[in-house]
Amino acid sequence: MAVRLARLARHTEGRYLFVPMDHSVADGPIVAAGRFNGLVRTAVAGGADAVVMHKGRAASLDPALLRDCALIVHLSASTAHAADADAKVLVGSVEEAVQLGADAVSVHVNIGSDTEKQQLADLGAVADGCRRWGVPLLAMIYPRGPRITDPHDPVLLSHVVNVAADLGASLVKTTWSAPMERLADVVESCPIPVLVAGGPRKGDAALAEFAARAIGAGCAGLAVGRGFFESPTPASVIRTLSAAVHESPRPAVQPVPAG
């Protein structure tokens, strides 16, 4: 577990820049098939610590791209065409991810969704598999569903990140708070490193400001997908994000990784 956790912070100890590229299951292709390896290459060259993708895409990835970047295999899925797009189901296992050479796995949980109960059970089961195999678990956990009125409420975010910690995650990714400064409260409440999702496209300058504010609030890193691969200048975006994550001064208190 410790060895794999170290691989997830390739450039700066305790700092993480992840590029989720699992969106093709939920929403459709993010780039033409022939350009996928090139997009990963751009992320790696720009300073990404890890890329996130589903098992089939990982199996077809050029292994040379992972010499300087970790692989996180995503185990959850749903599509935008489902009756309930918030109902995530498991579509892979920790053992499959290990066979693919993954450094970590990730699971998506929507707190407040109609299927929250099953998603929590799945998170707990994957956490047990991660413990047995020595594989870090990234919980992508969000307040999302019919009972959620404000998904950016910092008190609610503190609750959901602690759900991830309590059920065995090594790292947790969630959405940003409103106001952004209250992310510091979320981070302080949580015993594992908190990463903030990049969200929808903001424009390169706005994304850079967003990244700086998140790191300034004490987040251990960023997980930015759409802001990277939907940008007309993805190489510039990833370099900007890498500088924000890996070169910004550390806050006074750092969360301690699990495991």
N, C-alpha and C positions, 0 to 999 in steps of 0.2 A: 504494500500500500504506500509506504513512504517513498519508495523508488518511483512509482508511477505518479504520485503527487508532485514530485520534483520535476518530472518531465512535463507536467502541465504548466509550469512556470519557467519556460525555457530561457527567458531573457533577463528576468529580475525575480529574485526569490520572493515569494508571497504575492506576486502581482500576475494577473491573468488577462490576456486579450484573446477571447474566443470568437470565432467566426462561424455562427450557425449557418449551415447550407442544407438543412433538412426540409426546406419549405416546399420542395417539389411534390411531396406527398399531400400536403394540405392544400396547396394552391395551384400546382402545376409547375412546369420546368422554369428554373430561374435563369437558365442560359442554354443555348444550343448544346447538344450532347458533345460535339467536338470541341467545345470551348471550356468544358468543365475543368479539365486538368489545368488549363491555362489560368482559369480564375483562382484555383487553389494555389497555383504557383505564385500569382500576384500577392495573395494573402500571406504566404510564407515569406516571400522576399521583403514584404513591407513590415514584418515583425509580429505576425500572429503567433500566439503560443500554441493554439490548437484549432482544428476545424471540426465541426459537428455535422454528421451526415448519417443517413440510414445504412443498414448493412449491405444492401445490394450495390449502392453507389460506392461504398467503401471497398467492396470486393473488386471493383473495376478501376479503382484509383491507381495511378502510377506510384508504386512503392517508393520511388526515389524522392517523391515530394514530401515524404514523412521523415526524412533524415534530420530536418531542422524544425519539425512541427509535430505536435502530438495529435492523435486521432481519438475523437470521442464518438462512439456509436450511439445513436439515438434509438431508444427502444419503444417510444410511444408514437401513436399515429391517430389521425382523423382527417377527414377531407371537408372542404367547404360545402360539399354537396349533401352532407349528412343531415338528417332531421335535427340532430344536435351536434354541431361542430365542436362543442366544448367537451364532448364525451370521448376522452382519450382512452385508447386500448393498447395493451402491450402487443408488439409485433416482432419482438426479438428477445433474446436472453443474454445474460452475462456470459455464459459459456460460448455462445456464438461470437460475441464481441471479442472475447479472449482469443478464439481461433482466428479471427481476422487481424490480430495484432493490436487491438485497441489499447490505449492507455487509460481510458475511462469510459463510462457509459452515462447516458442522461435519460431522465424520465420526466414527462410533463404532467403536472397536476393542476387542475383548475378548482380552487377552493370556492365553494358557493354554487358549483354546477349541480345539475340534477344527478350526476353520477359520481359525485365527490367520494362517496363511500367506497366504491370499487377502485377509484384512482388511488385513494390512500392505502387500500389493501395491496395494490400493485406496487406502490412505492416501498412499502414495508417488505414485500417479498423480494424485490430487486435488491434492496439494501442487505438482506440476508445473503443473497447470492454474491454480492460485492464483498461482503465480509469473508466468505469462504474462499473466494478467488483472489482476494487482495487487490480489488479494483476500486478506484475512487468513483463515487456517485455524485453527479451533478443533478440536483433537483431543479427543474424549471417550474416554478410554482407561482401562480398568479391568483389574485382575487377576481374571479371571472364567472359570471352566471346570473341567473334571474334574481338572486337574493343580494347581489352586490350593487350598491348605489354609487359608491365612490371607489374605484379600483386604485386610486392614488393616495388614499388616506394612510398616513404614516402609521397610525395605530394598527390598522388592519394589516399593513405590510409587515409590521413587527410580528404580528401573530403568524402570518403565513410562512415567513422565513424560519421561525422557530418550530413550526410543524415539520419543515424539512430537516432541521437539525435533530429534533426529537425522534424522528423515524429513521435516522441513520445516514443522512446525506453527508458527504464530505465538503461540498460547496453548494451554494444556492444562488440561483439566478431569479430575479423578479423584476417587476416594472419600477419606474421611478416614482418618487413621492411628489406631492404638491402641498407646499412649496418644496423645491429641490433640497433646500437646506435641511429639511427634516429627515433626509436620508441618513444623516448622522445618528439620529435616534434609532433608526432601523438597524444600522450597523452595530451600534452599541448594545442593542438588545440581543444580538445573535452570537452564539458561540462558534460558528463556522464562518468562513469568508463569504461575503455577499458580493455578487456581481449584479450590475444593473443592465437590463436589456436596452438596446438602442432605439427600439420602436420604429415607427414609420419614418420615411425619408424626411429629413429636416433641412436639407441643403448643407453643403460641406462646412461652411462657417458656423452654422448653428450646431452642427454635430460636434465640431471641435469644442465649442463652448460647453455643450452638454457634457462631453467627456471630462473636461477639466473640472466642472462643478461636481460631478459624481465622484471623481477621485479625491477632490478636496473635501468631500463629505465623509471620506473614510472607506469608500467601497474598495474592495480588493481588485476590482477589475471591471471589464465591460464585455458584453456578448452582443456583437453588432453584426447582423446579417443583411437585412434589406438596405441599411444605410451604406453598406459596402457594395453589394453586387448590383444594386439599382442605380448607383452613382455613375455618371458619364466618365468620372475619373477615379476608378476604384483604387488605383495605385497610390494616388495622393491621399485618399481617405484613410487607407490602412496605415500609411506612414504617420499621419496626423494622430490617429488613435493610439498608435504604438508609442509615440512621444508622450501623450497624455498619461498612458498607463505606466510606462516603464521609466520615465524620467521625472515625473512629478515628485515633490518631496513627500515623505511619509507623514501621515497624521501621528499624533502623540500615542494613540492606542491602536494596536493591530489585533484583529481577531485571530485565534489560534486554530489552524486546520485540524479537522477530526482525523483519527487514525494515526 
